[in-house]
Amino acid sequence: MLNTEFLLTSLVVVLIPGTGVIYTISTGLTQHWKASIAAAFGCTAGILPHLTASILGLSAILHMSARVFQVLKYVGVLYLLYLAWTMWRDKSAFRFDSKRNKNNAFQIAFKGIMINLLNPKLTIFFFAFLPQFISAEAASTTSQMIGLSAVFMAMTFVVFVLYGIFASSVGSYLMKSSQVIKYVQRSFAAIFAFMAVKLAFSEQ
């Protein structure tokens, strides 16, 4: 049975702006609300491997192997820097037109998956987070962790979708000025670059 503490803690964790939230919001601002849903789906799917690894105990191996952790971390750093660079350089990224709104939903979701998939700290986080809410009276610890993971993913998807739809609803008003477009575009690029640097210098 789910407890209130788990739900509230999970909600706080999901609401805190991270790379997934930033990506979903930027997609909502620049494209149709349907695109933001694809982004939310991708970001949610990107945490599934980390949850699975936590349930199977693979995060303990990842935590012990500093070399594996560092490799995955720097791949993630490079990917975030790549997103920042392309967003900074792409002059059409923040323009509302019929072509831009027809971006492939699969491509949008794939970017979201990669953003969270290439962050090894998520595995460590879930490995430390989920066990705190496991009941000692549970018949199956694994089943309970799977249930908690499913609830966390559902909550993540719903919150991200709300972020994206809200961003999409205000995007058409914010993007009428070319100066605003340039400012927003470079702001998101800077945020991705900052998160890449933060990940690069974070401790295991």
Secondary structure as UniProt FT lines:
FT   HELIX           4..15
FT   HELIX           19..30
FT   HELIX           33..56
FT   HELIX           58..64
FT   HELIX           66..89
FT   TURN            91..94
FT   TURN            98..99
FT   HELIX           100..102
FT   HELIX           105..117
FT   HELIX           121..129
FT   HELIX           130..133
FT   TURN            136..137
FT   HELIX           141..174
FT   TURN            175..176
FT   HELIX           178..200
//
